[in-house]
Amino acid sequence: MSRLQQTEGLTEEQHELIKLVREFVDEQIIPVATELEHKDEYPTQIVAGMKEMGIFGLMIPEEYGGLGESLLTYALCVEEIARGWMSVSGIINTHFIVAYMILQHGTDEQKQHYLPKMATGEIRGAFSMSEPGCGSDVSAIKTKAVRDGDSDNWTINGQKMWLTNGGSANLVAVLVKTDTGADSVYKNMTTFLIDKTEGFGETAQGVTVPGKIDKMGYKGVDTTELVFEGHRTTSAQILGGEPGKGFYQMMDGVEVGRVNVAARGCGVARRAFELGVSYAQQRETFGKKIAEHQAVLFRLADMAVKVEAAHEMMVKAARKKDSGERNDLEAGMAKYLASEYCSQVVEDSFRIHGGYGYSKEYEIERLYREAPMLLIGEGTADIQRMIIGRRLLEDYKLKG
């Protein structure tokens, strides 16, 4: 194991689990990732392997058939998986967020119904906030659920955007507007749990997944739209059973999701560093290995510092959430730092590779296209800076 990312304070069981995931990544993901990514092919065999390992139930309590692990353990596993191929970590990220939301906010019936099957990967989750006309401005969503009088029946109409796992998932947590008469737009939002079949086209009555969105990177995993046209559902499918709490439920999910994105940034950055330092010790120019040139040596040093710093910030954010404390400041910092440093480390590795880095034969080319997604996923860098700044003003508010 590299000197980088040796996290202190883990139990023997946690170390063994992370080691198992690392070995799975080295043996089952890295050898096929670039080929599958270039084909934009869904990693069916890799997903099957993760199901067998219990990855889909990492944070689901043992009483529901999961492993009952901490957010930190989960994040460290995600870091390893993203090191192999970031798209695979995306497959479990949205599933993990939906399972967390159901565990924290769901009714007893919802927990009993969904969590055991989510732990095995039989039910796979996706979540949806964004729409074609809004990104970070969640208050601008237009998808609406209308109640049929005083009954428990609802009808949903609208269009959602940027669903990771939109096609492969069979459960989607969807944030919609519901006119509950509250004085705040955020209290007039509700999260519905939508059951559907896997695949594309009409996947449930009045629910259509048009197809995959073609992307620059982050391939293999399906990113889709989700269209509601008169979809009928009931109050039993409202997360927690009560309308008007959806925004706050989603934000809780996104908060832990940002730790996940930070972990993914750490993993991609570490792989870029590994590729850069390896290539620098093989390639020769002017009669010596390029790693012996001061310019390259300094670049490697900077990369290693950034990989280590991002990892420590991610660990701090996960540990704070595990302790039961509010961690939106730390999660925002971790996501911001890890995504920015990831982009920088990947570019530095790309530069070390020179012209070969531009070739699809080299793995760094794939990482170079994947890293930008982390700058915008789970809230852009500027949104993170706003969150961080506002929280700092709360903490350092002037007295008197």
N, C-alpha and C positions, 0 to 999 in steps of 0.2 A: 504493500500500500504506500502511496506517495506521502511525503511529509506534510503535504497540504491536506486540510480537512480532517485532522485527527481530533474529533470533538471530545471534550472532556466530560466526565460525569455520567456516561451512559452505563447501563447495566450490561452484564455479559450477554443476556438474551437480546438486547438491542444491538449490540455489536455483531452478534451472530446473524441477526436478520439482515442488517445492512451489508454484511459480508456476502450473504446469500444473494441479495439483490445485485451487488457488484459483480459477482461471478456470472449471474444470469445475463447482465448487460454485456460483459466481455465475450461471453460464449454465444448468446442468442440474438443480441441486438446490433452491436457494432459491425459484425461481419456482413449483415444484410441491409443495414439502414440506408446507405447511399443508393444502392440499387432500387430498393423499394421507393425511396423518396423521388428518384428520377422518373419512376413509372407512375408516381402518385397513387401507389397501391396500398390499400388498407392492410396493416400488419396482423392478419388473422392469427397466425401461429404464435406471434409474440403475445397477443392478448390472451390466447388460450393458456400460455405459460404463466401469465400473471394471475389468471383465475386460479390455477392450481396452487400457486404460492400464497394465495389469500390477499393479494395486493388490493383488490377492490373492497375488502373489508378491514383494511388496516386500522381505521379509527372507529369502526362500528363496535360497540361493546360486545363482550363475549355472550351476554344473555341473548343477543340477536344473531349469534353465529359468527361475529367478527373477531379480530385479534385484540381489540381494545387498547390499541397503542396510542401514544401521545401525538400531538401535532408535531413536535420536534422529530420524533422517529419517522413519522410520515414524510416530513420535509426532507430529511436526510436520505430517505429512499427515493424521493422524487429527484433530488439532486443527482443521484447515481443514474437514474433512468434517463434524465435529460442529457447527461453526459454521453449516453449512448445514442439517443435520438430524441430531440425535443418533442416531436409529434406524439411519441408514445406517452410522454408525461402529460400532454394535453388530453389524451384519451381518458386518463384517470382523474384529471383536475376537476372537470365539471361534475363528474360522478361523485367525487369526494365532497364538493360543495353542497350538492343536493342532499346527500346522505347526512351531512352535518346539519343542514337546515331542518331536515325532518327530525333528527335526534333532538335538536335544541328547541324547536318550535312546534313540532307536529303533535297531533292528538295521539292518545294511546293506540287507537285503532290504526292510524296511519303508520305509526312505528311498527306495530305488529305485522301489518300487511306488507310494507315495503322493505324494511331494513334487513330481515333475514335473506331475502332474495337479492338485495343489493350487495350483501356481504359476499355472496358466491359469484356475483357478476351476472346472474340470470337476469336481473333487472339492471339496466345501465342508465345512468342519469345524465341529463343536460339541463342547463338553466338559461333563461332568456330575459334580458332587460332591454337591450338596445333595439332600435328600429331604424328604418331607412332615413328618417328625418331627424334623428337625434343620436348622439353618441354618449358623451359624458353627462349631458343634461337630461337626467332621468325624469325630471318633472315634465318634460315635453312629450312623453309617450302618448300615443293616441289609441292603441289597442284597448278595447273596452269590453267589460262584462256587464251585462244588464240583467237585473233580477226580474223574474216573471211575477210581478205583484208581490205578495207576501209569502210566496212559495219558497221552496229550497232549490228551485231550478234557475239556472243562469244560461245566458247565450253570449258567446264571445265572438267578436269580429275585430279584425285588424291584421297587421303584418309585422312580424318581428325579423330581426337581422342578426347576423354574426353568431349563429349557434354552433359552438364546437360540439361535435357528436350529434348534430341535428338529425342525421340520417340513421346512425347506428344505435342511438339511444331509443329506449322504449318507455321512458318516463322523462317529462320535461317540466321543470318548475318555471312558470311563466308569470311575470309581473304585468298586471293590467290595471286600468283605471276602473274604479267602481264608485259611483256617486253615493256615498254613505252620509252625505250632509255635513261632513267635518269642515272646520274652518281652514284647514291646511291641505294643499294639494297632495302632500306626502301621506296624509291620513286618509286619503281617498284612493289608495292603491292597495291591491290585494294580490297575493300569490296563489295561483291555482296549480295543482298537480295534475298534469295532463297525461293520461295513458295513451299510448299509440303503438303501432307495430314498427319494427325496424324497416328501413328502406326509404324509398322516395316515391313521390306521387301522393295520393290520398292515403294517409297512414292511420286515420281514424275519421269518424263522421265529422265532416266540416274542418278537418285538419290536413293541410297539404305541405309537404316538404318538396319544393320544386326541383332541387338538384344541388350539386356541389358548386360552391363558389371557387373559381379558378384563382389561385393565389401565387405570389412571387415565391414564397417559401411555405414552411409549415404544412407540407404536403403529407399525404397518407391519411391523416385524420380528416374527417369530413367537416367542412364549415358550410352552413346552409342558411337559408331563410326559413321562416315558418309562417304560413298563412292560415288565418282563421276565417271561415265563412259560415256563420251560423252554427258554430260548434256548441252543442248542448252539454251541460255538465250540472253538477249539484253542489250544494254547500259542503257535502262530505269531502269534496276534493279541494276545498280551501285549506291551505296550510295552517294548521292550528284551529281550524273550524270557524274562525271569526274574521269577517272582512275588515279592511282598513289598516291591517298591520303588515302588509306586504313589503313596503319600502324598507322598514326597519329590519325585517327578516332577511331581505336581500342584502342589505348593507352588512349585516352580521356575517353572512356567507362570503361576501366579497372581502371582508377583513381577513378571514383565514385564507381566502383565495390569493390574496396578495402575498402572504407568506409563501404560498405554493409557487407563485410566479417568481418570487425572489430566489427560491430554491432552483427553479428551472434556469434562471440566469446564471446562478453559481455553477450548475452542471455544465452548461454550454461553454462558459468561460474556462472552466477547468479543462474540458476537452480541447479547446482551442490552444490553451497553454501547453498541454501535452503534445499536441501536434507541432506547435512552433518550436519547442525546446528539442524535440526529437529531430525535426528537419534541420535545425541549426547545427546539430552535431554530426550530420551526414553530408550536408552540402559544403563544397569547398570553393573558395574564390581567392585569388591572389596567393595561392600556395598554402592556405590553411582553412580549417573549418570556419564557417561564418560565425559560429558561436564565440570564436576567439576574437572577432572584431569588436571593438569597444561599443560601437553603435548598436550592434545586435545584442551584446551582453547587457547593456543598459535597458534595452527594450524588454528583454526577458525578465530582468529584475522588476521593472515597473508592472509587467503583467502578473507576476507572482504576488506582488503586494496587493494588487487589486482583487485577485482571486481570493486571497486570504481575508481581506477586509470585508468583502461582500458576504463571504461565508459566515464570519463572526456576527455581522449585523443581522443576517437571516436567523441564526441560532438564537440571538437575543430576542428577536420578535416572537419566535415560536415559543420560547421558554416563558415569556411574559404572558402569552395567551394561555398556555398550559397552567399557569399559576392562578388563573381566574381573574387576572387584572385586565383593565382596558389596555389594548395594545395598538390602537389605530395610528398613533404617532410612530411607534417602532415598525409596524407593518408597512406604513407609507415610506419610511426611511429605507427599509430593507428592499422594498420593491424598486424604489427610485435608484438606490445605489447599485443594486445587483444588475438591473437592466442597463444602466448607463455604463457601468464597468464591463459588463458582458460585451456590449457593442464595441468598446474600445479595445478589449483584449482580443476579440475576434479579428478586428481590423489590423492590430499589430501582428497577429499570427499570419494573417493574409499577406502583409508586407514582407514578413520574414520569408515566406514561400516564394516571393517574387512572381515571375511570370507563370510558374506552375500553379500558384494559387488561383489563377483565373481558369484553370483547366478543370473540367468536370471529373477528371480522373482522381483528383485530390479531394479529400474529405472537407478541407477548409472551405472550399467553394460552397458546399451545402450549408455550413455554419454561417457563412457570410450572408446568405439569403434568409436564414432563420432568425438571426439575432434581432433584426428590426421589429419583429412582432412583439417582442418583450417590452419595447419602448411604448407600445400603445395598449397592450392587453391588460385587463383589470384596472383600467384608468391610466391615462397618458402620464408622461413625466411631469407635465405642467400641472395636472390635477394632483399628483402626489405632492408637488411643491406647495400647492395651495393648502392641502390637508396639513402638511407639516407646519407651514407658517401659521395657520390659524390655531393649531394646537399649542405651538410655542407661545403665542400671545396669551393663550389661556394660562399656561404654566408660569409665564413671566409678567403677568398683568401688574401694572404699577398700582401701588396702594395709595389711597387718599385721592 
